[in-house]
Amino acid sequence: MPVLMTLAPAIRHTLQGHPENAGRFSRMGRLEELPFYSQLTWLPVTPATPAEVSRTHAPAMLESLREASQAGPVEIDPAPTYLVPGSWEAALDAAGAALTLTRAIRHTPSPLTETPPRPGGESPATRGFALIRPPGHHAGRARPMGFCLLNNLAIAVNEALSQGLSRAAIIDFDGHHGNGTEELFWKDERVGYFSSHQEGAYPGSGSIEEAPHARQRIIHCPLPPRAGDQALSRMAGDLLHPWLERFQPEMLFISAGFDGHWADPLLSLGFTSQGFFELARELIAMADRWCQGRILFILEGGYSPPILAECVAATLAALASLDQPAWPGQPSPYPEPDIRSRLARVNAYHRLSPPSSLDAANGPAKAG
Ligand SMILES: [Zn+2]
């Protein structure tokens, strides 16, 4: 299966000592060693235009970002989110990389670039991964936030909607709640949003009952520290599967953040690269079942350079239809709490039954 790729490493958008710096991509060169590397089709990146990003963000915010970037370095929120000369261009590159893949997967030629190449004789690629920074899911309509300048994924979703997509599902497994993405689609019935994240972590939002107006459409799954890989697999079966079956999207957009890995310096969710691989396989299977295979992974967080490369490689292995990741990662050293009662609460709040693994065969749920 061919996999479409874009790369926007934002070399000039960097600040020494900040976790979201250009060094995050310092180990991505190892991806060339992957045995399935030839299955990856790299598309050239065209920066997003102001018109394309202004579908998602307020013009005043965009102008402010551009001007502050030129005058940087400057911190623009307490996260801290920084701007330096080159940050504005980097943000447009990242958004453009997400747009490029969205158009390619949607099979709609871009007005700015040529139709992407198709491997001869193979079926059109419906899977993609945008390896981009800075991340985007905290950025809302009128403000950058939490290391995020432009909301790359929201810009991509809005592009697809403007091109005729009628229903999109966003699955955000970054370890932080994607409050910016949620804000942007808070009232948009065409877009479903699912976020799993570490409870209590930045930005502090994302409780189970936080979006009562949008039950079955905006779903929060806050997880306890060290939730571990079993949380990912149970979440897929108990929540994502019944949700997508009900919501019937035409394309999946994945906010793929890997800061939930047990060795990430910012969070402590206890996931492994094997767990991310298994989750990606589940998501791809769901896209195959309900979305004619259309699925786009867009990078969000992940702040240990070697772990980030390992998790990206594991996701690519799933996209290339391998049975296991090429690089075995280290298992989590932490015991996993039982989260079945918590998942049952989320399931019940959104009336997503029937769940697959909350049944009596698995024993009674306890702590959560
Ligand atoms: Zn994050």
Residues whose N, C-alpha, C, O or C-beta is under 5 A from the ligand:
A	BS01	ZN	D174 G175 H176 G257 D259 G301
